[in-house]
């Protein structure tokens, strides 16, 4: 295979799909980095020639430098073709990971998803049937996710992807007033159909969360995002950053019915969880150190008469007060 053909094939693989584009100068930098030493003029001639030979290349000449891109609906060029096992992986990624992908990534993978569906459609047997046999469900009550503005989602995703700030209009859940923020995106968290942006605002270093569906406007900025030097998304979540934390940690002491406690034996509350029992009345004693969060209270209340808080006493009294108030609603 000639060096010219290798260079042209490498160049074609570097050209993005619509709406993104790349200039001849940018292509030269990428080719140089891969060892294909050439000139900008040669690249421009190759692009014009290849676009006239049936390759669906489109040039945006509305401004200089001109940008090149693949057409929106062009089929992918991939040698060798996608094997059935690879097609299955793409199909599952589309099915389960689509909400997690940045729009630019999703657009780049779209033709692969399309080809994967075609490959599996022509494949008989277990592989083609597998996507219909796998589902992911939430343990809690199913709720209809809030509708988000797709244009806003794209701006947020791209800002996070490129580590740049964006400006948005946002309304907090407890506030009817819309406020304008300059946002430094740090991470995205998907939870029960909701998308939360972990971020800082303006010049502040306090890390907080914004629900994307509460954004009414968004505008990308060219300024780099200001990222706290010691920020780690996993550590932030492990410390209860998204759990409406109400305090520090609690040394929790619980009594649970044996059948309910079995669930905690399989999925512990914490690394230091201890289980003892059951006793003569069928109660199992649980000890665990957990974050003091609103989610903890919702979980305890959701178990109803299957759980009893022993300690801390303050939490026990709080739960008892809530349950008594709920009982009064049904006594009327």
N, C-alpha and C positions, 0 to 999 in steps of 0.2 A: 504494500500500500504506500503511495507516495506521501511525502511530507506535506504537500499542499492539501491533499484530501484529508489527512489527519488534522491539519490546522483548521480547515473549513468545518469539519465535523465537530471539533472542539468548540469552535466559534458558535455554531448553531445551537449547541447545548447551553451556551451562556446567555442566549437571548431570552428575555422573559416573555411571558404571555401577557396580552392586553389585560389590564390597563397600564401595567408597568412597562418601562422602556429602558433602553441602554444606548449610549452614544458610541461612536467609533473609537473615541479616545479611551473610554472605559473598557471596551472590548480589547484594545491593545494592551492595556495594563493587565488584564486577566490572562491574555495569551502569553505575554512576556513572563508572567509568574509561573506559567506551566511549561516554559521553555520554547515556545513558538515565537521566535524573534521575527518580527515583520514591521511594516510601516502602517501608519494610519491610512495612507492613500490606498495601499493594497487591500486593507480591510474594507474600505468604502467600495472599491471595485468589486470585491467578492460579494458584498451584500447586494449590490445592484444586480450582479450576474445571477446569483442564487435566487433572488426574488423573481427574476425573469425565467427561471428554469422550472417553475412549478412549486417552489417552496413558498408557503403562505406568509411571507415576511411583509410587514407593513412599516412604512416610514412616516413618522410624524414630523412634517416639515413646516409646521406653523411657527416654530421658533428655532433659533440656533443655540447650541448645536442640535442637529437633527437626532431624533431618537428612534431606535428600531425595536420592533416587538413582533411576536407571533400573533396572528389573528386570534380573535376570541374563541372560535369554535374549531380551530385546526386540531386534527388528530395528532397524538404524540408520536414522535420518532424515537423508537427504542430498539436497540440491537444488543442482545437478543430480545425477543418478545417476552411478555409476561407469562411466566409459568403458572399453572393452576394454583399451586400452593401460595405463590406470591400474590395472585389475584385475590385469594381468600383473605390474606392479611390486609390488603387494601380495602376490601369490602367490609371487614370488621372495623377497621380504623374509621371508615366513613360512617358506619352505623353507631359506634360508641364514642369516638373521639372528635367528631365534627364540631360539637359545641366548644371544645377546648382550643381549637386552632385559630390562629390569627387569620384575618380575611385574606391577606396576601399569600399565606401558606395554603389556605383552602383553595384559592384560585389556581395556584400552581399545581396542586394535586388533583384538581377537578378532572382533567383528562385521564389521569391514571385511574380514578374512581370509575369513570365511564368505561374505560377499557376493561377494568377488572370485572364489571358487571357483564360485559359482553363475553369475556372468557368463561366466567362461571355459568353463564346462560348456555354455552355450548359444551359444558362439562357435565356428564352424567354421574350419578352416584353421590357419595357422602359429602364431597367438597361443596357442591352446589347447594346442598340442603342445609349445611351447617349454619349459615346466618339466620335461618328461621328457627333454629333450635336453642339460641342463646339470648337471654334477656337480663337486664339489670334493674332491680326494683329497690325502692327505699322501704325501710322498715316502718316509717311513720305514715301518718295519714297523707294520701296522695292529694296534692293541691295543683290547680292549674297555674303554671308559671306566669309571672307578669310579662306583658309584651314590651320588648325594648325596641327603640328606634335603631334600625340596622345601620344607618349612616353614622349615628353616634357610636355604636359598637365598633364600627370599622376604625373610627378615629382613635378610640381608646386602645384597641388592639394594636394599631400601628404605633401609637405613642409608646406603649409598653415594649413593643418589639424593637423600636429604634432608640429607646431610652431618651425620649424627648418630652418636654412639657406639653400640656394642652390646657385650653381655657374652657370652662363649662358653666352652665347654669344648673343649679342643683337645689332640690327641695328636700329637706330632712323629713323623716316620717312624722315627727311631732311638731312640725313647723309648716305653716301654709305659705310662708314667705320664700320666694326664690332668691338665691344668692349666687353671686358670680365668684368662681374660684380659679386660681391657677394651680394645676395639679401636677405633682411629680409621681408618676405611676411606679409602683414597686412590684406588684404581683396581682394575679387574678385567682379568686377562689370560687369554685362552683359548689353550691350547697342547696339541696332540696329545690332545684329548679331556679334558684336565684344566682346571679353573678355579682360578686363583690370585688371592687377594686381596692386593694390595699395600697395606701399612698400617703404622701405628705402634701401639705398645701402651702403655697407661696414660699416663704423662706423658713417656715417652721420645720422642726425636726420631729414633732409628735406624729406617730404613725396611727392612722385611722382607716376606716373603711367607708366607701361610698357604694351604694347599691346602684348598678348601672341603669335600671329602669326608672330611677328618679331623676336622671339627667334629661333636661329638656332641650339643651343646645350644647354643641361642642365645636371647638375650633382648634386645629393643630397649630403648634408653635414650633419655631426653629430652634429654640433655646434648649440646651441639654437639661435633662431631668437632674435634680439634686437628690442624690441617693445617699442616705445615711451610711457611713462607712462600715458600721458593724451590723447592718441589717441582714437578717437571714429569714426567709419566709417560713421555712420549716420550724425554726426556733420560735418565731412569732406565734405560729399556730399552736405549737406544743404548749406554750405558756398561756394559752386561752385567749389569744388576741381577737378571735372572731366569736367568742362565746359570751359576749355581754358580761364581761367579768365584773363582779361586784366587790371583790376584795382579794386577799392573798390566796392561801391554800387552807383546806379544812381537813382535820383528822376525823374522818367519817366513820361512824359506827352504826350499822344498820342490822335490822332483822328482816329476813325475807322468807317467804314460803319456799319450801324445798324445790318445787317445780320451777319457780321463778329464779331462784338462786343458781340453778343449773346453767342458765344463760350466762351468768357472770363467771361461772367456772370456765366457760369456753371463751368468753370475751371479757377479760377483767376490766375493772374501772381504772386501775393503775398498776404500775410495776410492782408496788409493794403490797398489793391486795392479799389479804389472808381470809380464809374461809374455815369456819368451824361449825360442826353440827351435822344434821339437825338435832334439836332437842326433843323432849317428849311430846311437845305440842306441834312439832313439825317446822319450827323456825330455824333458819340457818343464820349464823352471825357472820357479818362481813365487816372487815376493817380495811380502810384504804385512805390514802392521802390524795385529795383531788382539788382542782381549782374551784374557787368559790364563784359560781356562775349562775346566770338565769337558767341556762340549759339544764343544770343539775336539778333545780327546783321543778322544772317542767317534767323531767324524767321521773322524779320521785312522785309527783302528783299523778302522773300518768299510770303508775302502778297501783294506785288506789289502796285497797285493803290487802294487797300482796306484800306491802312493805311498811316498816315502822322505823322511824329515825330514833336512835338512842342518843347520839352525840354528833355534833355539838348541841348543847341544850338550846341555844338561841335558834338554831335551824329547826330543831324539833318543835319549839314553840311557834315559830313562823309557819311551818307546815300545818300544825294543828289549827292555828288561827284561820288559815286559808281554807282548810277542809270544813271547819265549822261554818264559815261564811257561805261556802258552796252548799252545804246541807240546808242552811236556812232558805236558800232560793227554792229548794224543792219541797219545803214544808208549807209554803204559802198556798 
